Amino acid sequence: MGVDGDWTWVLERQCPQCLSDVNGISRDQLAARVRVVGGAWRELLNRGKVVQMLRDDDERTWTPLQYGCHVRDVFELFEERTRLMLKKRKPPAFADWDQEQAAVKGDYASQDPAKVAYSLASNAGKYADVLDRVDGDEWAKEGTRGDGMTFTVESLARYMLHDVEHHLWDARELIDG
């Protein structure tokens, strides 16, 4: 399930799969883009049972619903991390987050698509609200991931934006083929 590997390279260039280019937008457009992708996810998840389908040819691939649950949790996690970065004088260190374990523990495959859609859009809005309030030097405040990768508020937002846009692309590919 999910995607393995370090995707920080998306901070430097366009993704060749989903074509998302998170560096091609200005800081003040980040929050709006988060809201747009949150709305797109809500629309996709409101398609009902189709988002729960499994792919017979690849059991490691998440269903659109599982991707949606992951994205819902990503918005919440990145909002929390951004708030920490903005609040702390010393850059915070972020605990590792095992997305595979979260999917199993949260029973992503059995969740109600409509409830996930609502929570995802709400979490996207909360994160976008935080980004709307970031100003000047705050964009450069830092935090460090468990593997030692340092992010700024801005690079974390861009990294997250690619993640949720890429997974929307993944889910649409599964549904629309």
C-alpha positions in Angstrom: 0.0 0.0 0.0 1.0 3.6 -0.4 4.2 5.0 -1.8 7.7 4.3 -0.4 10.7 6.6 -0.6 11.8 10.1 0.0 9.8 12.5 -2.1 11.6 15.7 -1.1 12.8 16.1 -4.6 9.4 17.6 -5.5 10.6 20.7 -3.8 13.1 21.1 -6.7 11.2 20.0 -9.8 7.8 19.1 -11.2 6.5 15.6 -10.5 6.6 13.6 -13.8 3.6 11.5 -12.8 1.0 13.8 -11.5 2.6 16.9 -13.1 2.2 18.9 -9.9 4.8 21.7 -9.7 4.6 23.1 -6.2 7.4 25.6 -6.9 5.4 27.2 -9.6 3.0 29.0 -7.3 3.6 31.9 -4.9 3.5 31.6 -1.1 0.3 33.6 -1.0 -1.4 31.1 -3.3 -0.6 28.1 -1.1 -3.6 28.3 1.2 -6.0 28.7 -1.8 -4.5 25.7 -3.5 -4.9 23.7 -0.3 -8.6 24.6 -0.3 -9.0 23.7 -3.9 -7.5 20.3 -3.5 -9.5 19.7 -0.4 -12.7 20.5 -2.4 -11.6 18.2 -5.2 -11.0 15.4 -2.7 -14.4 16.0 -1.2 -16.1 15.7 -4.6 -14.2 12.5 -5.4 -15.0 10.9 -2.0 -18.7 11.7 -2.4 -18.9 9.3 -5.3 -19.8 6.7 -2.7 -19.0 3.0 -2.9 -16.7 3.4 -6.0 -14.0 4.9 -3.8 -13.9 1.7 -1.7 -13.1 -0.6 -4.6 -9.9 -2.7 -4.4 -7.5 -3.3 -7.2 -7.2 -7.1 -7.8 -3.9 -6.8 -9.6 -2.0 -5.0 -6.9 -2.9 -5.5 -3.2 -0.2 -2.9 -2.2 -2.1 -0.1 -3.9 -4.6 1.8 -1.6 -8.2 2.3 -2.7 -9.3 5.9 -3.3 -11.0 5.8 0.1 -7.7 4.7 1.8 -5.9 7.5 -0.1 -8.6 9.9 1.1 -8.2 8.8 4.7 -4.4 9.3 4.4 -4.9 12.8 2.9 -7.3 13.7 5.7 -4.7 12.7 8.2 -1.9 14.5 6.3 -3.8 17.8 6.5 -4.2 17.4 10.2 -0.6 16.3 10.8 0.9 19.1 8.7 -1.3 21.7 10.4 0.0 20.5 13.8 3.6 20.6 12.6 3.2 24.0 11.1 1.7 25.4 14.3 4.6 24.0 16.2 7.1 25.5 13.8 5.4 28.9 14.2 5.2 28.7 18.0 8.6 27.4 19.0 11.7 29.5 19.1 13.9 26.5 18.6 13.0 24.3 15.6 10.9 21.3 16.7 11.8 17.8 15.9 8.9 15.8 14.4 8.2 12.2 15.5 8.2 9.7 12.6 4.8 9.0 11.2 4.2 5.5 9.8 1.5 6.0 7.2 1.1 2.2 6.7 0.6 1.7 10.4 -1.9 4.6 10.5 -3.9 3.0 7.7 -4.1 -0.3 9.5 -4.8 1.2 12.9 -7.3 3.6 11.5 -9.0 0.9 9.4 -9.0 3.2 6.5 -10.7 0.6 4.2 -13.8 0.4 6.3 -14.5 4.1 6.9 -17.5 6.0 5.6 -16.6 7.9 2.4 -19.0 10.8 3.2 -17.5 11.2 6.7 -14.0 11.1 5.4 -14.9 13.7 2.7 -16.2 16.0 5.3 -13.3 15.6 7.7 -10.7 15.9 4.9 -12.3 19.2 3.6 -12.5 20.5 7.2 -8.8 19.6 7.9 -7.8 21.2 4.6 -9.6 24.4 5.5 -8.0 24.5 9.0 -4.5 24.1 7.5 -5.2 26.7 4.8 -6.3 29.1 7.6 -3.0 28.6 9.3 -1.1 29.3 6.0 -3.2 32.4 5.4 -1.9 33.8 8.7 1.8 33.1 8.0 3.7 36.4 7.4 7.1 37.6 6.4 9.9 35.8 8.3 7.6 33.1 9.6 7.8 31.3 6.3 11.5 30.6 7.1 10.8 29.1 10.5 12.1 25.5 10.7 11.3 22.0 11.9 13.2 18.7 11.4 11.8 15.4 10.4 13.0 12.2 12.1 15.4 11.4 9.3 17.1 14.8 9.8 15.5 16.5 6.8 14.9 20.2 7.7 11.8 22.0 6.4 10.7 25.6 6.6 7.1 26.4 7.0 7.1 27.2 3.3 8.8 24.0 2.1 6.6 21.9 4.4 3.5 23.4 2.9 4.8 22.8 -0.6 5.8 19.2 0.2 2.4 18.5 1.7 0.6 20.1 -1.3 2.4 17.8 -3.7 1.5 14.8 -1.5 -2.2 15.5 -1.5 -2.3 16.5 -5.1 -0.4 13.4 -6.1 -2.7 11.1 -4.2 -5.7 12.8 -5.8 -4.1 11.9 -9.1 -3.6 8.3 -7.8 -7.2 8.0 -6.8 -8.5 9.4 -10.0 -6.4 7.0 -12.0 -7.9 4.1 -10.0 -11.5 5.3 -10.6 -11.2 6.6 -14.1 -8.5 4.3 -15.4 
